[in-house]
Amino acid sequence: MNLIISALLAIYILFLILELKDLRLGQSKYKWALSRLPLAGIALAAVWMLHAQPLPSITKLMQLKKILFLTPKIHLDEQVKTTTSGNSATKEPGIFWYIHHYSRLYEVDPLLVRAVIEVESNFNPKAVSQDGAKGLMQINPITAKHLGLNDALDVGENIEGGVRYLRYLLESYGWNLHMALASYNAGPANIRRYNGIPPFQETRRYVSRVIKIYERLQRTNEVFNDTSRFSALLRPSLNPELKTNRAIQRQTTPQ
């Protein structure tokens, strides 16, 4: 379908060029049609854009980015990893710092972002797909352009753009996680075309994998945030001096 629309658009452009050339020479036989050519061109271009993988409004995506300037930023001195190079030590944010930083800015669950990254690139910042999608969150060149990214392989830019795009999709589908993930994988055009999650095996498998990993991370996070159930088991080992004193007391106490 895209090939047919592209061919029609190319024929239209060629016809328009020839007609304008003939018009300058006063030889055009179709002057009556020239007034209708712009409307036909606009219609063809609109159809082509709808079937090519339409992307979210640039204005909306860039408006989300303005949150960065309205929200107090975390100083890079906080929660950073230290890397050593020779005799000098430099500080740079790590992947998980960026995940939590931009998730907080755009109000997206960082565990969901981690799940998406795990499925998309398995945390490989240099990953590039056959379709040209790049980086941790596998952002394709067209989406990167609409997001205003300069380098999709840059860890910080990639995560910022990916989280911002994910937030936009969640809002667009009423915070329906399945729909947002399907759109992230298959594109908004296919969501509109099938009026829901498209019947692509790859997309359905993608949504299922991300949600399973997301739920696993949620369970793990819940367990490690609630240690009360383990307190009775951990308490003796956390105080070895008390345990030793009790053992000595038992040995010295007369029977």
N, C-alpha and C positions, 0 to 999 in steps of 0.2 A: 504494500500500500504506500509506504513512504517513497519507494522507487517511482511509482506512477505519479505521485504528487510532485516529486522533484523534477521529473521529466516534463510535466505540464508547466511547471514554473519556469523551467529553462526555455521551453518553446515560447512562452509568453514574453519573457525578457527579450529573446531574439526578435520576435515579431514587433515588439515595442521599439527596439533599436532601429529596425528597418523602416518602420513607419515614420519615426522622427526624422530619419535621414531623407526620406522621400518628401516629407513635409517641408524641410528646408529648401529643397530643390523645386518645390511647387508641383511635384509629380504624384503626390499621394492620391490614391483613388478611394481611400476609406476615411476621409476627414470626419465623416459623421460618427465613426466608431471611436475616434480618439478620446472623446469625452467619456466614453464608457470604459476605456482601458484601465485607468487608475482604480476603478471599483473592482474590476476583475482581478487586477493584481493584488489588491488588498485581501480579497476573498481567498485567492490561492495561497497567499502568504500565511493567512490565519489558519487555513486547513493544514498547511504543512507544519506550522508550529505546534498545533494540537496533536498531530500524529508523531512528531519527532521526539519526544519526551518533554512535554511542557514542564516548566519548573515553577516553583512558587514565586510570588511577587517579589521583585528585587527590593521594592520599598519596604515590605514587611520584614524581609530577612535583614536588611540593613538597620531597620528600626530596632530589632532585637539587639543588634550589636551596640546600640547606644547605651544599653544597660551597663556596659563596661565603664562608661564615663559617668554614670549616675550612681554606681555602687562603689563604696570605698574599697580600694584594692588592698590585697594582702601584700605586705612587704616581702620581697624575694628573700630576705634574710630569714624568714620564718618557714619552717617545715621544708627545708631543702636538703638535698643530698650533697655531700662533699666528695669531690673527685680530685685526686692528686695527679699532677703531671710534673715529673722531675722533682725539683725542690719546692715548687710552688703549688699551693692548693687553691682551687677555684670552686665556687659554688654555682650550681645550676639546678633549676627545678627538674624533678623526675616526672615520669609518666603519671604516677599516681597523684602527685601534687597537682598537675594540670587537670586531671580528672576531677578531683575534689574542688579545685578552684573554680573551674568553669561550670561544673554542675551546680555549685552554690550560686554563681552569678545568674544562671538561666533557670534555676529552680527545677532541675531534673535530678532524679535519684542517681547518685554516682554508681550505685550497684548496677543499674540498668546500663549506664555508659560502659562499665567494665564488661558486662555481658555482650554488648554489641561489639566492642573491640575484640573480645576473645573469638567470636564467630567470624568477624570480618577479616582479621589479620593475625590472630593468635599473638597479639602484642609485638608484631614485627613492624617497626616504624618505617622500614624501607620497602614494605610490600607493595607490589604493583601488579594489578590484574591484567588479563588479556584485553579487557575493555578500556584500560588506561586509568582505572580507579587507583588512587594512591594513598599510602600511609596507613596509620592505625585504624582509622574509621572508613577507609576505602572511599574517598570522595572523588567522583569522576570529574574530568576537566570542566564540563559545562556547569555542574553544580558549584565547583570551586570558583568559577568566574562570577556566578551570581552571589556567592557568599563574600566575594571581595578578597579571596585568599591570594597571596603572592607566591607562596611555596607550599603546596599541599603535602610535601614530604617533611616539612618542619613539624616537629612534635607538637609544639604549642599551638601553631596555627591550625593544624589538622584537628586537634581535639576541640579547640574553640569553635571552629566552623562546624564540626560534626555535632557537637552538643547543641549549638544554636539551631542547626537544621532539624535535629531530633525534637527540640522544643517546639519548633514551628509545626512539625507534622503532628505532634501530640495535640497541640491546640487546634489544628485544622480538623482533626477527626474526633473532637470532643473528648480528648484524653483516652481514646480507645487504643490500648496498647497493641492489639493484634493488627489493627488497621494502620497504625503509624509505622510499625515494623515492616509490614508488607509494602507500604509506600516507600520506605527507605530502601528496600531491596529491589522492587520492581518498577518504581517510579510512579508519580501521581497520575500519569496518563493511563496506565493500566488499571489503576483503581477506579478511575472514572469510566473507563471502557467497559469493565465488568461489573460496575456498580458495587464494588466490594473487593475482597481479597481475590486476586486472579487465580485461575486454576493451574498455575505453574507449579510443578513439583518442587523446583528449586526454591521458590518463594515460600511455599507452605513448610518445607523442611527448615528453611531459614528462620521463620517465625517461631516454629516449635523449638528449635535449638536455643535461640536467644532466651525465650521464656523459661525453658528448663534451667539454663545456667543462672538466669536472674533469680528464680525461686531458690536454687541451691545456695546462691550467695546470700539471699535474705535469711534462710534458715541458719547458715553458718554465722552470719552477723548477729542474729538473735541469740544464739547459744553463747557466743563469746562476750556479748554485752550483758548477759545475765548469768553471773557466776555464783549466785546464791545457792543453787542446787548442788554445787560442788564444794561449797565452803566447809562442810563438815569433813569431807575427805581430804581437802587441801590443808586444813588448819594445822594438823600435827606436823606435816612436812615443812610448813612455813615457819615453824618455831622449833628448830632442832635443839636449842639450849634447854627449853622446857622439857622436851622429851628425854634428854640426857639426865637432867636433874631428877626426874621422876624415876628413872632406872637406877640411879645411884641411891636414891632414898629407899627404894624397895630392897636393894642389896644390903643396906646398913640397918634396916629396921629389924629388931629382934623378932624371931618367930615365936 
